[in-house]
Amino acid sequence: MKKHLVVVTAIILILFGCGKTQEEKKLVFAFVPKLLDNPVFQVAWQGAQAAAKDLGGGKIEVQRFAPVKSDAVEQAQIIESLIEKKVDGIAISVNDADALKESIDKAVNAGIPVVTFDSDAPKSKRISFYGTNNPGSGKTMGEYLVKYMGKKGKIALLMGTPGAPNLEERKNGLVEYLKEFPEIKIVATEYCYDDVNKGVSGMEAVMQAHKDLNGWILIGGWGIFTPPPGPFAAKKPGEVTLIAFDALPEELDYVRQGYAQALIGQKLWGWGYESVRMLKEIKGGKQLPPIIDSGVDIVTKENVEEYAMKWKTGKF
C-alpha cells in the first residue's frame, strides 16, 4: 500500500510540475518602434497584436515599448530594461544602427533573440530583418519621378531622423538612380525627425524658398500624414510632382485629388505580424534568413480605390 501511495504521489507531482512548466511557457515579446506618435507604427502594432492572437493560442503576449520621440539613446535604454525583464524576444525598428549595435548584441548574448523590422542594424547580432528593400525602393521612387515630372527639374527631399539606416539607404538608392539624369537637381533636403507637423511646415518653407520647385520626393510620408492639401495649400494639384513613401488612408486622398502621382506602400501590418511570427519560429528552433524582403505596393490614380479596399477589409 505504501509503495502504491508513493507511485500515485509521484505521478501527481509530475503532472502538477508539467502543468506548471506548460504555464511558464507563455512567451512575452517586446515590440519597439522608432517612436510612439507615428501612424505607420500604429498599423504595425495592430499587426503584432493580431499575430499574438493568431499564432499564440493564448501563449504569446506582445508588449509595446516606444520612445516618445525618434531617439536612439532612448531605444538603447529600452533594450537594457528589456534585458533586465528577461523578455523572450525583441522586435525593433532601429533609429540608428551604429548607436544600437551594442545594446542589440547585449540582448542576443543574454539569450534574447532580436529581429528588426522597417529599419535594420545589419552589423549587429540581430537574427533577421523583415522589411523593404530600401535601395531598390529609392530607385523606384526615382523612376516614377522621371515618369511624371520628366528628365529635368528642381526637386526637394523630405527625410526623417538623420542617420536612420532605412531612410539613408532609400535616399542613396534614389540619388544613385538620378545620376542618369543630370538635369534633375536636388535643391533642398528637409529633416522633420519623424514629426508630422515639422514635415508639413518644412515642406512649406522649402516651397516658399524655391518657388520654381518641380518635384518632391518624400523618403517617408510624414508631410502628407494629414488631410490634403496639407503642405500644398499654396499649390494647385499637379503643379509639383509628388512621389512619397507609405500609403496610409489619409495619403490616398492626395492621389485622388491629384497632389501625389505615386505612393510606395510598405507592408506596415507585416512589420508587426511577421516580426512576431519570426520570434516565435526562432524560439521553436527554426533558422531564418538574415533578410526577408517584404516587397512594396505602388499606388497611383489607376489603382488607388483598389488599394483603399485593403484598408477597409484589412487584407494586406
ZIBELLIN-V264155 format. One record per backbone hydrogen bond with DSSP energy under -1.0 kcal/mol. NH is the residue of the N-H (numbers start at 1). CO is the residue of the C=O. If there is no record, write none. Layout:
# ZIBELLIN-V264155
NH;CO + NH;CO
This chain:
# ZIBELLIN-V264155
5;1 + 6;2 + 7;3 + 8;4 + 9;5 + 10;6 + 11;7 + 12;8 + 13;9 + 14;10 + 15;11 + 16;12 + 17;13 + 18;14 + 19;15 + 20;16 + 21;17 + 22;18 + 23;19 + 24;20 + 26;23 + 27;59 + 29;61 + 30;89 + 31;63 + 32;91 + 36;67 + 38;36 + 41;38 + 42;38 + 43;39 + 44;40 + 45;41 + 46;42 + 47;43 + 48;44 + 49;45 + 50;46 + 51;47 + 52;48 + 53;49 + 54;50 + 55;51 + 56;52 + 59;56 + 61;27 + 63;29 + 65;31 + 71;69 + 75;71 + 76;72 + 77;73 + 78;74 + 79;75 + 80;76 + 81;77 + 82;78 + 83;79 + 84;80 + 85;81 + 87;82 + 88;28 + 90;113 + 91;30 + 92;115 + 93;32 + 94;119 + 100;96 + 104;100 + 105;101 + 106;102 + 107;103 + 108;104 + 109;105 + 110;106 + 111;108 + 112;107 + 115;90 + 116;128 + 117;92 + 118;130 + 119;117 + 124;121 + 127;114 + 129;290 + 130;116 + 131;292 + 134;132 + 137;133 + 138;134 + 139;135 + 140;136 + 141;137 + 142;138 + 143;139 + 144;140 + 145;141 + 146;142 + 147;143 + 148;144 + 149;145 + 150;146 + 153;183 + 155;185 + 156;215 + 157;188 + 158;217 + 159;190 + 164;161 + 168;164 + 169;165 + 170;166 + 171;167 + 172;168 + 173;169 + 174;170 + 175;171 + 176;172 + 177;173 + 178;174 + 180;177 + 181;178 + 184;181 + 185;153 + 187;155 + 190;157 + 192;159 + 193;160 + 195;192 + 199;195 + 200;196 + 201;197 + 202;198 + 203;199 + 204;200 + 205;201 + 206;202 + 207;203 + 208;204 + 209;205 + 210;206 + 213;210 + 214;154 + 215;154 + 216;241 + 217;156 + 218;243 + 219;158 + 224;221 + 225;222 + 232;229 + 235;232 + 239;236 + 241;214 + 243;216 + 244;262 + 245;218 + 246;264 + 251;248 + 252;248 + 254;251 + 256;252 + 257;253 + 258;255 + 259;254 + 260;254 + 261;242 + 262;242 + 263;299 + 264;244 + 265;297 + 268;266 + 271;267 + 273;269 + 274;270 + 276;272 + 277;273 + 278;274 + 279;275 + 280;276 + 281;277 + 282;278 + 283;279 + 284;280 + 285;282 + 286;281 + 292;129 + 294;131 + 297;265 + 299;263 + 304;300 + 307;303 + 308;304 + 309;305 + 310;307 + 312;308 + 313;309 + 314;310 + 316;314
